[in-house]
Amino acid sequence: MSKSLNLVLLLAGLCVSAPAQAQDADAGQKIFKKCKACHAVGDGARNKVGPHLNGIFGRVAGGGADYKYSKAMVQAGDDGLIWDVDTLAAYLEKPKAYIKGTKMSFAGLRKDKDVANVTAYLQSFSMTSSKPEAEPSGSSQSSDEVVAVATTEPVSQLMRATHGQYHLGRIALPEEILAWDIDVRPDGMGLPDGRGNVARGGELYDEQCAVCHGAFGEGEGRWPVLAGGQGTLKDERPEKTIGSYWPYLSTVFDYVHRAMPFGNAQSLSNDDVYALTAYLLYLNDIVSDEEFELSKENFNAIRLPNEGNFVADSRPDELHYTAQIEPCMQDCKPQPAEVIMRARVLDVTPQGQEGETTGAIE
């Protein structure tokens, strides 16, 4: 059979194939929020933690451009797996069972209607270009010109660094420093204006966080557990969560604000981060009211249960501090170093096949 006839038959199959469930693309768009941390669709979609899913129908498994797939996914494509309504639905239901060794950490969609709706939603992006948006052609604007436009000042007027052999770079502008200065201290310094309640945080958590951290903060696979663990710190294998171990709420806010959702960091508004932080307090039974609202004004009134078990480390007996001498950096121990203890867990990062660390639909 010729390649052209094979292609005709494939396209015909895509046109007539239909899932058992009625499809609702709009409902699928809502369900797809669980996938957005790792995948993109639509105009300008690019590969993230997982590949973009434009044009997924008719694509050979592991055949997307410029993305490093797992060996298992590439092998599935070599064995003839092509994504269509039926194969994608089977994969979305139980990814790890359908392709053993896939890097994707997502456990799967439990409801048939959710699978059908997400499939319909993805179909709407399979009749358009699957290529990421290219930079406008003919653009010759230099990096210096971009700086000049952004600052409304000629490049010659910007204060340039004179340090080092090559005199590279320039002094950071105040607005650039402000964009990076987003840390939050335990005393609340650095908190932005905003507010959010538990109920809103629960909605955001289901959309953005549950895929990795579990529906109730229990963790999926080897992804971090966020809730529970109270009373386990003296156990041989303690469960260190926000409610059982962390000392300060500012660490929760700062980490969510800075690094979450995974693969789409700093996409949340300040109100969203306050809401998610409030919901994590609720999951850990630190607040019990679903209408509880966390804000900059009441943030410092919240205390995590284990705060009192942390002490300031001033190292009063260390010679570098007491005698103001330089610390030893070489040949400080008269005999060779000896291993006296081994960590029970060497690596807590979720891993896939052969050490690959990711969580994505392929």
C-alpha positions as CSV (number, residue, x, y, z in Angstrom):
1,M,0.0,0.0,0.0
2,S,1.4,3.4,-0.9
3,K,2.3,6.1,1.7
4,S,-0.2,8.5,0.1
5,L,-3.0,5.9,0.4
6,N,-2.0,5.3,4.0
7,L,-2.3,9.0,4.7
8,V,-5.7,9.2,3.0
9,L,-7.0,6.3,5.1
10,L,-5.6,7.8,8.3
11,L,-7.2,11.2,7.7
12,A,-10.5,9.4,6.8
13,G,-10.3,7.5,10.1
14,L,-9.8,10.8,12.0
15,C,-12.8,12.3,10.4
16,V,-15.2,9.5,11.1
17,S,-13.8,8.2,14.5
18,A,-15.9,9.2,17.5
19,P,-15.7,8.5,21.2
20,A,-18.4,6.6,23.0
21,Q,-19.2,9.7,25.2
22,A,-20.8,12.9,23.9
23,Q,-18.2,15.5,23.6
24,D,-18.3,19.1,24.9
25,A,-15.2,21.1,24.0
26,D,-16.1,24.0,26.3
27,A,-16.3,21.6,29.2
28,G,-13.0,20.1,28.1
29,Q,-11.4,23.5,28.2
30,K,-12.2,23.7,31.9
31,I,-10.9,20.2,32.6
32,F,-7.7,21.0,30.6
33,K,-6.8,23.5,33.3
34,K,-5.4,20.5,35.1
35,C,-2.9,20.1,32.2
36,K,-1.9,23.7,31.7
37,A,1.0,23.5,34.1
38,C,2.8,21.2,31.7
39,H,1.1,21.7,28.3
40,A,0.1,24.6,26.0
41,V,-2.4,24.9,23.2
42,G,-3.6,27.7,20.9
43,D,-1.8,30.5,19.1
44,G,1.8,30.7,20.0
45,A,1.8,27.5,22.0
46,R,5.3,26.3,22.8
47,N,6.8,23.2,24.5
48,K,6.8,23.6,28.3
49,V,7.5,20.7,30.8
50,G,5.5,18.7,28.3
51,P,5.1,19.2,24.5
52,H,2.6,21.6,23.1
53,L,-0.6,19.8,22.0
54,N,-1.5,21.7,18.8
55,G,-2.0,19.3,16.0
56,I,-1.8,16.2,18.3
57,F,-4.4,14.3,16.2
58,G,-2.6,12.4,13.5
59,R,0.8,12.9,15.1
60,V,3.0,9.9,15.7
61,A,3.6,9.3,19.4
62,G,6.9,11.0,20.4
63,G,7.0,12.9,17.1
64,G,6.5,16.5,18.2
65,A,9.2,18.9,17.2
66,D,12.0,20.1,19.6
67,Y,10.9,18.1,22.6
68,K,12.8,15.3,24.3
69,Y,10.4,12.4,24.8
70,S,10.9,9.4,27.0
71,K,12.3,6.3,25.4
72,A,9.1,4.5,26.0
73,M,7.1,7.2,24.1
74,V,9.5,7.2,21.2
75,Q,9.4,3.4,21.1
76,A,5.5,3.5,21.0
77,G,5.7,5.8,18.0
78,D,8.2,3.5,16.3
79,D,5.8,0.6,16.9
80,G,3.1,2.5,15.0
81,L,1.1,4.5,17.7
82,I,-0.6,7.5,16.2
83,W,-2.7,9.8,18.3
84,D,-6.4,9.7,17.4
85,V,-9.6,9.9,19.4
86,D,-9.4,6.4,20.7
87,T,-5.7,6.2,21.4
88,L,-5.5,9.6,23.1
89,A,-8.6,8.7,25.2
90,A,-7.0,5.5,26.4
91,Y,-3.8,7.3,27.3
92,L,-5.6,10.1,29.2
93,E,-7.5,7.5,31.2
94,K,-4.4,5.6,32.5
95,P,-1.2,7.0,31.1
96,K,1.3,4.8,32.9
97,A,-0.7,1.6,32.0
98,Y,-1.1,2.6,28.4
99,I,2.6,3.4,27.8
100,K,4.7,1.8,30.5
101,G,7.7,4.0,31.2
102,T,6.1,7.3,30.2
103,K,7.5,10.4,32.0
104,M,4.0,11.7,32.7
105,S,3.2,11.8,36.4
106,F,-0.5,12.6,36.0
107,A,-2.6,9.6,37.3
108,G,-5.3,10.0,34.6
109,L,-8.8,11.3,34.2
110,R,-11.2,9.1,36.2
111,K,-14.5,10.0,34.4
112,D,-15.2,9.0,30.8
113,K,-17.0,12.2,30.1
114,D,-13.9,14.2,31.2
115,V,-11.8,12.2,28.8
116,A,-14.3,12.8,26.0
117,N,-14.5,16.5,26.7
118,V,-10.7,17.0,26.8
119,T,-10.4,15.0,23.6
120,A,-12.9,17.3,21.9
121,Y,-11.1,20.4,23.2
122,L,-7.8,19.2,21.8
123,Q,-9.4,18.3,18.5
124,S,-10.2,22.0,18.0
125,F,-6.5,22.7,17.8
126,S,-5.7,20.0,15.3
127,M,-6.9,21.9,12.2
128,T,-4.5,24.8,12.8
129,S,-0.8,25.2,12.7
130,S,1.1,23.3,15.4
131,K,4.2,25.4,15.0
132,P,5.1,27.9,17.7
133,E,4.9,31.5,16.7
134,A,8.1,32.7,15.0
135,E,9.7,36.0,15.7
136,P,8.6,38.7,13.2
137,S,10.7,38.5,10.1
138,G,12.9,41.3,9.1
139,S,13.4,42.5,12.6
140,S,16.8,44.0,13.1
141,Q,16.3,45.7,16.5
142,S,19.3,45.2,18.7
143,S,19.3,44.4,22.4
144,D,20.6,48.0,23.0
145,E,17.6,49.4,21.0
146,V,15.2,47.3,23.1
147,V,16.7,48.7,26.3
148,A,16.4,52.2,24.9
149,V,12.7,51.7,24.1
150,A,11.9,50.2,27.4
151,T,13.6,52.9,29.4
152,T,12.8,55.9,27.1
153,E,16.5,56.9,27.5
154,P,19.3,56.7,25.0
155,V,21.6,53.8,25.6
156,S,24.6,56.2,26.0
157,Q,22.9,57.7,29.0
158,L,22.5,54.4,30.9
159,M,25.1,53.8,33.5
160,R,27.3,50.9,32.3
161,A,29.4,48.6,34.5
162,T,33.1,49.1,34.4
163,H,34.0,46.0,36.4
164,G,35.9,43.0,35.0
165,Q,38.1,42.6,31.9
166,Y,35.3,43.0,29.3
167,H,33.2,45.7,31.0
168,L,30.0,43.9,30.2
169,G,26.5,44.7,31.4
170,R,25.0,47.8,33.0
171,I,23.6,48.9,36.4
172,A,20.1,47.4,36.9
173,L,17.3,49.9,36.6
174,P,15.1,50.3,39.7
175,E,12.1,48.8,38.0
176,E,14.2,45.7,37.1
177,I,15.3,45.3,40.7
178,L,11.7,45.6,41.8
179,A,10.6,42.9,39.5
180,W,13.1,40.4,41.1
181,D,12.6,41.6,44.7
182,I,9.6,39.4,45.5
183,D,10.8,37.5,48.6
184,V,8.7,37.5,51.7
185,R,10.2,37.4,55.2
186,P,8.8,35.6,58.3
187,D,7.8,39.0,59.7
188,G,5.7,39.7,56.7
189,M,8.1,42.2,55.0
190,G,7.7,41.9,51.2
191,L,4.1,40.8,51.2
192,P,2.2,42.4,48.3
193,D,-1.3,43.9,48.7
194,G,-4.0,41.3,48.1
195,R,-6.5,38.9,49.6
196,G,-8.1,35.5,48.9
197,N,-10.3,33.1,50.8
198,V,-10.3,29.3,51.3
199,A,-13.1,28.6,48.8
200,R,-11.4,30.4,45.9
201,G,-8.1,28.7,46.9
202,G,-9.8,25.3,46.6
203,E,-10.9,26.1,43.1
204,L,-7.4,27.2,42.1
205,Y,-5.8,24.2,43.8
206,D,-8.0,21.7,41.8
207,E,-7.1,23.5,38.6
208,Q,-3.4,24.1,39.1
209,C,-2.0,21.9,41.9
210,A,-3.9,18.7,42.5
211,V,-2.4,17.0,39.4
212,C,1.0,16.8,41.3
213,H,0.1,17.2,45.0
214,G,-3.1,15.2,45.1
215,A,-6.7,16.2,45.7
216,F,-6.1,16.7,49.4
217,G,-2.4,17.5,49.5
218,E,-1.5,13.8,49.9
219,G,0.9,13.9,46.9
220,E,0.7,12.0,43.6
221,G,3.4,9.4,43.1
222,R,6.6,10.9,44.5
223,W,5.5,14.6,44.3
224,P,5.6,16.4,47.6
225,V,3.0,15.9,50.3
226,L,1.5,19.2,51.5
227,A,-0.9,18.2,54.3
228,G,-1.0,15.9,57.2
229,G,1.9,14.4,59.1
230,Q,1.1,15.9,62.4
231,G,2.7,14.0,65.2
232,T,5.2,12.1,63.0
233,L,8.3,14.1,63.5
234,K,9.7,11.7,66.0
235,D,9.0,8.7,63.8
236,E,11.7,6.9,61.8
237,R,10.3,8.3,58.6
238,P,8.5,11.6,59.5
239,E,6.0,13.3,57.2
240,K,7.3,16.8,56.8
241,T,4.5,19.0,55.6
242,I,3.3,22.6,56.0
243,G,1.2,21.5,58.9
244,S,3.6,19.2,60.7
245,Y,7.1,20.7,60.1
246,W,7.3,24.1,58.3
247,P,8.0,27.0,60.7
248,Y,6.6,30.1,58.9
249,L,3.7,30.8,56.6
250,S,5.8,33.3,54.7
251,T,7.7,30.3,53.2
252,V,4.5,28.9,51.8
253,F,3.4,32.2,50.3
254,D,6.9,33.0,48.9
255,Y,7.4,29.5,47.3
256,V,3.9,29.5,45.7
257,H,4.4,33.1,44.5
258,R,7.9,32.4,43.1
259,A,7.8,28.9,41.7
260,M,4.3,27.6,41.2
261,P,2.4,26.3,39.3
262,F,5.1,23.9,38.1
263,G,6.0,24.7,34.6
264,N,4.2,28.1,34.6
265,A,5.8,29.9,37.5
266,Q,4.7,33.4,38.5
267,S,1.5,33.2,36.4
268,L,-0.7,33.6,39.5
269,S,-2.0,36.9,40.7
270,N,-1.3,38.2,44.3
271,D,-5.0,37.4,45.2
272,D,-4.6,33.9,43.8
273,V,-1.5,33.3,45.9
274,Y,-3.3,34.5,49.1
275,A,-6.2,32.2,48.2
276,L,-4.0,29.2,47.7
277,T,-2.1,29.9,50.9
278,A,-5.4,30.1,52.7
279,Y,-6.5,26.8,51.2
280,L,-3.3,25.1,52.3
281,L,-3.9,26.3,55.8
282,Y,-7.4,24.7,55.6
283,L,-6.0,21.4,54.3
284,N,-3.7,21.3,57.4
285,D,-6.5,22.2,59.8
286,I,-4.8,25.4,60.8
287,V,-8.0,27.3,59.8
288,S,-11.4,25.6,59.7
289,D,-13.7,28.1,58.1
290,E,-14.1,27.8,54.3
291,E,-14.9,31.5,54.2
292,F,-11.6,32.4,56.0
293,E,-9.8,35.2,54.0
294,L,-6.1,35.7,54.2
295,S,-4.6,39.1,53.4
296,K,-1.6,41.2,54.0
297,E,-3.4,42.7,57.1
298,N,-4.0,39.4,59.0
299,F,-1.0,37.4,57.6
300,N,1.2,37.8,60.6
301,A,-1.5,36.6,63.0
302,I,-1.2,33.0,61.6
303,R,1.3,30.7,63.3
304,L,2.2,27.3,62.0
305,P,2.2,24.5,64.6
306,N,5.9,23.7,64.5
307,E,7.3,27.2,64.7
308,G,8.3,26.9,68.3
309,N,10.6,24.0,67.6
310,F,12.8,26.1,65.4
311,V,15.6,28.2,67.1
312,A,17.8,31.0,65.7
313,D,21.2,29.6,64.7
314,S,23.7,32.2,65.9
315,R,26.5,29.6,66.4
316,P,27.9,31.3,69.5
317,D,30.6,28.7,70.1
318,E,32.0,28.6,66.5
319,L,35.5,30.1,66.5
320,H,34.9,32.1,63.4
321,Y,32.3,34.1,65.3
322,T,33.8,34.2,68.8
323,A,37.5,34.9,67.9
324,Q,36.9,36.6,64.6
325,I,39.4,34.3,62.8
326,E,39.3,33.0,59.3
327,P,37.7,29.6,59.0
328,C,39.9,26.7,58.0
329,M,39.3,25.8,54.3
330,Q,42.0,23.1,53.6
331,D,43.5,20.1,55.5
332,C,41.4,21.0,58.6
333,K,41.0,17.4,59.8
334,P,44.2,15.5,60.7
335,Q,42.8,12.1,59.5
336,P,40.7,11.2,56.5
337,A,37.0,12.0,56.6
338,E,34.9,9.0,57.7
339,V,31.3,8.4,56.8
340,I,29.4,7.8,60.1
341,M,25.8,8.0,58.8
342,R,23.9,7.6,55.6
343,A,20.7,9.3,54.5
344,R,17.7,7.0,54.1
345,V,16.4,9.0,51.2
346,L,19.0,10.4,48.8
347,D,16.7,12.0,46.2
348,V,13.2,13.2,46.8
349,T,12.6,14.6,43.3
350,P,9.9,12.7,41.4
351,Q,11.6,10.7,38.7
352,G,10.5,8.8,35.6
353,Q,12.2,6.2,33.5
354,E,16.0,6.2,33.9
355,G,16.2,9.3,36.1
356,E,14.2,11.7,33.9
357,T,12.4,14.3,36.0
358,T,9.2,15.6,34.7
359,G,5.5,15.2,34.8
360,A,3.8,15.7,31.4
361,I,1.5,14.2,28.8
362,E,3.5,13.3,25.8
